[in-house]
Amino acid sequence: MIKSPSIAAVASVLAASSAQAVIPFTVSLESEAAGIQKSTSGFDAVGIETFDAIATGTCKNVTSNFGGSVFSGRYAGVQINKADQYGGAGGNGRYPVTFTNAGYSVDLSSSQPGGVTYFGFWLSALDAGNNVSFYQGGQLLFTFGAQAARTFINTLPDFKSYYGNPNIAFAGRNSGEPYSFLNFYARGGTSFDRIVFAEKPAGGGYESDNHMVGRWNRVSGTIVPVAGAINTVPEPATWLMLVFGFGLVGVGMRKHMLVAD
């Protein structure tokens, strides 16, 4: 039997693609224009926590229904600050922050089937210590170091427009750090039930606001390249082409064998 190099090549591509499908997340930033502070994704269900009705203070435990949605969350150990140059969507209200390696956690649930497949937030005053991790059933699924967002923002033609607070009350302040809305989409049937915000290494703060929770049906913004993330896996159309190609190679082999016989 003659082994076709075409089959080996296709098998190699399939194996490599499968190996890349380790982290079931796609990450994007809202890049239609700098200054966007809510997601423009599409959802089957979604809710938002703005933190404006929560009293300021440190190490607070807070429950949220994300604006009366089908989702609920329990924040543990979070600090709530008044809007300033570092955070607070719209330049007013309040926002959550952590300055520690331990950070704060958010336990999520839904009153409807399907779980949580989307989480997004306005990331402000981004620094190298900003890390956010996603869990399911106590198992770590994915950690996103915000330095990846900074690196990607710096490749954009209008990257300078992301730097500095975009809100009128604090316009242009803190111009050395970018501000952007980040989207996290779980894919391939994956959902998550816990998120942890942490500042590792400690040295600044992890400021965010407008926490949005949902089940997504349309991705928005520009995909942020993340090593090992699922956005490196071929889309369905690509998989079909690979499978179709594999089929053609198989047919070719069969014909070759019949002629040989």
C-alpha positions in Angstrom: 0.0 0.0 0.0 1.4 3.4 -1.0 1.1 6.0 1.7 0.0 9.3 0.3 1.9 12.4 1.5 -1.3 14.4 1.0 -3.1 12.3 3.7 -0.1 12.8 6.0 -0.3 16.6 5.4 -4.0 16.8 6.1 -3.7 14.6 9.2 -0.9 16.8 10.4 -3.0 19.9 10.0 -5.9 18.3 11.8 -3.7 17.2 14.7 -2.1 20.6 15.0 -5.5 22.3 15.0 -6.8 19.9 17.6 -3.8 20.6 19.8 -4.5 24.3 19.6 -8.1 23.9 20.8 -7.0 23.9 24.5 -8.4 27.2 25.7 -12.1 27.6 24.7 -12.1 31.4 24.6 -12.1 34.2 22.1 -11.1 37.6 23.3 -11.9 40.9 21.6 -11.7 44.6 22.3 -14.4 47.0 21.1 -12.4 48.8 18.4 -15.2 50.5 16.3 -14.0 53.6 18.2 -11.9 54.3 21.2 -13.9 55.2 24.3 -16.7 52.5 23.9 -17.7 51.5 27.4 -20.4 48.8 26.8 -20.3 45.8 24.5 -21.9 45.9 21.1 -22.0 42.0 20.9 -25.2 40.1 20.2 -26.8 38.1 23.0 -29.6 35.6 23.7 -29.6 36.9 27.2 -27.5 39.6 28.9 -27.3 41.7 32.1 -25.0 44.5 33.4 -23.7 45.7 36.8 -22.7 49.3 36.8 -21.8 49.4 40.6 -23.3 52.9 40.8 -25.8 51.8 43.5 -23.1 50.1 45.7 -21.6 52.0 48.6 -17.8 52.6 48.4 -15.5 50.6 50.7 -12.9 47.9 50.9 -13.2 44.2 51.0 -16.9 44.2 50.3 -19.2 41.2 49.6 -21.8 42.2 47.1 -24.7 40.3 45.3 -25.9 41.4 41.9 -28.7 40.4 39.5 -27.0 42.4 36.7 -29.8 44.8 36.2 -32.7 42.4 36.8 -31.4 39.8 34.3 -31.5 35.9 34.4 -28.0 36.0 35.8 -26.8 36.5 39.3 -23.4 37.0 40.8 -21.7 37.1 44.2 -18.7 39.4 44.5 -16.3 38.6 47.4 -13.5 40.9 48.6 -14.0 43.7 46.1 -13.2 47.3 46.7 -15.6 50.0 45.4 -14.3 53.5 44.6 -15.9 56.7 43.3 -15.2 57.6 39.7 -11.8 59.2 39.2 -9.2 59.4 36.5 -8.4 55.7 36.8 -12.0 54.3 36.5 -15.7 54.9 36.5 -17.5 54.4 33.1 -19.0 57.7 31.9 -16.7 59.6 34.3 -19.2 59.3 37.2 -20.7 56.7 39.6 -18.5 54.0 41.1 -16.3 51.1 40.0 -14.7 48.0 41.3 -10.9 47.6 41.8 -8.3 45.4 43.5 -4.7 46.2 44.4 -3.7 42.7 45.6 -2.5 39.4 44.3 -5.5 37.7 45.9 -7.9 40.1 44.2 -11.6 39.5 44.3 -13.9 36.8 42.9 -17.3 36.8 41.1 -19.4 33.6 41.3 -21.9 33.5 38.5 -25.1 31.5 37.9 -28.2 31.6 35.7 -31.8 30.9 36.3 -32.1 29.5 32.7 -30.3 26.6 31.0 -27.1 27.3 29.1 -25.0 28.9 31.8 -22.7 31.9 31.3 -20.8 32.0 28.0 -19.9 35.7 27.9 -18.3 38.2 30.2 -17.2 41.7 29.3 -16.1 44.9 31.1 -14.6 48.3 30.6 -11.0 47.9 31.4 -9.5 51.3 32.5 -6.0 52.4 33.4 -4.5 49.1 32.1 -1.2 48.1 33.7 1.0 45.0 33.4 -0.3 43.5 36.7 -3.9 43.2 35.5 -5.0 39.5 35.3 -8.5 38.0 35.0 -9.1 34.3 35.3 -12.1 32.1 34.4 -13.1 28.9 36.2 -15.7 26.2 35.8 -16.4 23.9 38.7 -13.3 25.0 40.5 -11.1 24.3 37.4 -9.1 27.1 35.9 -10.0 27.5 32.2 -8.2 30.6 31.1 -6.2 33.5 32.5 -5.9 36.7 30.5 -3.0 39.0 31.2 -4.0 42.5 30.1 -0.5 43.1 28.8 -1.8 41.1 25.7 -4.4 43.8 25.3 -1.8 46.6 25.5 0.4 44.9 23.0 -2.5 44.5 20.6 -3.7 48.1 21.1 -0.3 49.3 20.2 -0.5 47.7 16.8 -3.7 49.6 15.9 -3.3 52.7 13.5 -5.2 54.9 16.0 -3.6 53.3 19.2 -3.0 56.8 20.7 -6.7 57.4 21.0 -7.0 54.5 23.5 -4.6 56.2 25.9 -5.8 58.4 28.7 -9.3 58.6 30.3 -11.9 59.2 27.5 -14.6 60.7 29.8 -15.2 64.5 29.8 -14.8 64.8 33.6 -11.2 63.4 33.4 -10.4 63.8 29.7 -6.8 63.1 28.8 -5.7 62.2 32.4 -3.5 59.2 33.0 -2.3 59.4 29.4 0.3 56.6 29.9 -2.3 53.8 30.2 -4.9 52.5 27.7 -8.7 52.2 28.3 -10.8 49.7 26.3 -13.8 47.5 26.6 -12.9 43.8 26.6 -15.1 40.8 25.6 -14.6 37.2 26.6 -16.5 34.5 24.7 -16.6 30.9 25.8 -16.9 28.5 22.8 -17.3 24.9 22.0 -20.0 24.2 24.6 -17.9 25.7 27.4 -19.3 27.9 30.1 -17.8 29.4 33.3 -19.1 30.0 36.8 -16.3 32.0 38.5 -14.1 35.0 37.6 -11.2 36.3 39.6 -9.7 39.8 39.1 -6.1 40.1 40.5 -3.2 42.5 40.4 -0.1 40.3 39.8 2.4 41.6 40.4 0.9 44.2 42.8 2.0 47.7 42.0 -1.0 49.3 40.5 -4.7 48.6 40.5 -7.1 46.5 38.4 -9.9 49.0 37.6 -12.9 48.0 35.6 -16.6 48.8 35.2 -19.9 47.9 33.5 -19.5 44.2 34.1 -21.7 42.5 31.4 -22.7 38.8 31.8 -24.6 36.8 29.2 -25.0 34.1 26.5 -23.5 35.5 23.3 -24.6 34.8 19.7 -22.5 37.4 17.9 -18.9 38.5 18.4 -18.1 42.2 18.2 -14.9 44.2 18.1 -11.5 43.1 16.9 -10.1 39.7 18.0 -7.1 40.0 20.3 -4.5 37.4 19.5 -3.9 35.2 22.6 -1.5 32.3 22.5 -3.4 29.0 22.7 -6.8 30.5 22.6 -9.6 28.9 20.5 -9.5 31.7 17.9 -6.5 29.9 16.5 -8.7 26.9 15.6 -10.2 26.8 12.0 -13.7 28.1 11.7 -16.4 25.5 10.6 -16.0 26.3 6.9 -12.3 25.6 7.2 -12.9 22.3 9.0 -15.3 21.3 6.1 -12.6 22.1 3.6 -10.1 20.0 5.5 -12.6 17.1 5.8 -13.5 17.4 2.1 -9.9 17.4 1.1 -9.3 14.3 3.2 -12.2 12.7 1.4 -10.8 13.5 -2.0 -7.4 12.1 -1.0 -9.1 8.9 0.1 -11.0 8.6 -3.2 -7.7 9.1 -5.0 -6.0 6.3 -3.0 -8.9 3.9 -3.7 -8.7 4.6 -7.4 -4.9 4.1 -7.3 -5.3 0.8 -5.5 -8.0 -0.5 -8.0 -5.7 0.4 -10.9 -2.8 -1.3 -9.3 -4.9 -4.4 -8.7 
